[in-house]
Amino acid sequence: MSQQRKSGAHKSKRKYKFKSGSKILRRPVVKKTAGVSDSFIDRGIKDGTFPAPVKLGARAVGWPDFVIYEWLSEREVVS
């Protein structure tokens, strides 16, 4: 009997065209850079309000740095 693994919110349906010199940011760096929590990221990916990560391996995901910086620049500034 095969055991199915629950697929979480980390399924990337988005393909990015990588820019020269871009880096992959892992979740701890994304959290610190964007100033958001794990739950914010997970909910945003599910809702489509946060960029989906790219799959790096069987159990690893990351975000191209330019995608996170672009997302941050599009956020509304609260004064």
N, C-alpha and C positions, 0 to 999 in steps of 0.2 A: 504494500500500500504506500503510495507516494504522499509525502506531506507537503502541502503548499505553503509557501511563505507569504505572509501578508505583505502586499505591496503598499508602501506608504506614499507620502506626498512627494517623494524624491524622484518620481518619474519625470524625466526631462523630455518634453515634446518639442522643445525649441532647439534649433541648431544655430550656432553663432559662427560668423565668419571671423576668425581670429585675426587681430591686427598685429603687425610686427612689434615686438617688444612687450606684448601683453603678458600678464601673469595670471595664474589660476589662484584664486583666493579660497581657502577652506573656510568652513563655517565659523570658527572662533574669530578669524580676522574679519569676516563679513559682519559678524555681530558687533565687533568693536568699531569698525569703520562706519557702519550705518547707524550704530547706536540703538540696535533693536535686540529683542529676545528671540530665543528658539521658537517659542510659540507664535510670535509675530511672523517669523520667516515661514514656518510651516503653514499657518493660516493664509498668509499672502500668496504662497505658491499654489495652494488649493483654490483660492479665490481668483487667482490671476492678477493680483495686485503687487506681487513681488516676483522678480525674475526667477525662472526655473533654473536649477543647476544643471551642469553637464555631468554625465557619468564618467568617472575616471577609472573605475575598476569595479570589481564585484560588489564591494562595500564602501566605495569612496565617491564623493561628489565634490564639485567645486564650482565657482563662478568666475568667468573671465573678469578681470579687474575693471575693464572699460564698461561692462554691463552694470556693475554696481555703481560706478561713478556716474554713469548716465542716469540711472534710476534716482540717485541722490539729487542730481541737478534738476530733475523733473518734479521733485517733491515741492509742495507749497511751503513757503517760508512763513513761519509764525513769529510775529514780533511782539 
